């Protein structure tokens, strides 16, 4: 969560999150603070664009392909090693893998809903 108090920005973190999740959350919330989204943009679309910006900032498409290959049929445990190495949350890596066309939307949905 983020916001401002007396014109000063703040970001709130959950102390129980992993280091990778904390790092990802900080960058995500900074993106919300720095970008001025149109007033008529709904929250879901704003989150989608913010996640795309954060993902591209934290791990490029070329690194994704280099580390994960050009195509996968599942989210696998070795992806956790990539997350740890680059300091990003697995959920963000999965979203970036979809954006980079390494995995399909259906594979990502299966990951998020199981």
N, C-alpha and C positions, 0 to 999 in steps of 0.2 A: 504494500500500500504506500502511496505517496501523497503529498500535499504541501501546503505552505502555512506557516504561522508567522504573522507579522512580516510577511514578504520573504521569509526564509524557508527554503525548501527542506523537506524531510522525507526519509524513506524508512518504513518500518519493516523489520525482518523477523522471522520466526527463528529463535535460537536453536530449535531442534532440526533445522534443515541441514543437509550435507553442505560441504564447502562449495561443491559444484552448483548446487541449487541456489545458495546464497549469492554467488558470483553472477549467475544468470539473472536472478531477481534484481540485483542492484542495477545491472545494465538495462534490464527491461524497464524498471521504474525511472531510470535516468532518461530513457527514450521518451517516456510519457511526459517528463518535466520539460525536456528540450524542444519537442515538436509541438507545434500548434495545429491541432486537427480542426477541420471545418466544424462549425457549430452543428450542422445538420448530419454529421457522420454518426451512425449508431455505434454503440459500445463494442459490438461484436466485430464490426469492420475495423474499428480503431485498434482493437487487440490483435487482429490478423496482421495489419500493417506493422504494428509495433514488434510483433514476433518475427516478422520477416526482416526488419531492420536489425534487431538484436542477433538473429541467427547469422546474417551475413557479416555482421561485425565480429562475432565470436569465432566463427569457423567458415571459411570460404567454400564455395562449391568445389573448387579444384582439390582442396584438402579432403573434403568429404569423399570424393571419388577416389582419391589416392588411398585413403584409409579404409573405406568400406567397399570399394569396387563399384562397377557401373550399374550393377543390379543385384538385389537381394530378394529372397522369398520370405524372409521373416526378420523380426527384431531379435538379435541374438546377444548372448552374454558378452561376446568380444566387443560389442559396442560400448559397454561400460568402461572398458580400458581406454577407448578414444575419449569418452567423457572425462575421465580422470586426467588424462594427459592434457587436454585442452581446457579443463576447468569449466565444463558446461554440464547442464542437467540433461539426463537421458531424454526427458520429454522434449527438450529443445532439439536434441540431435535427431529424434524421430521426425519432428516437424521439418527440419532441414533436409532430411533424407527424402521426404516426400517432395519438397520444393525442388530438390536436385534430381528428382525422378529415379532415385536409387531404390526406393520402395514405393508401393502403390498406396493410395488412400485407404483401401480395404485392409492392408497389412497394418497401417497406422491405427485404424479404428479398432482392429482386433487387439493391438497392444494397449490402447487407452481404455478399453472396456473389459479387459480381463484381469 
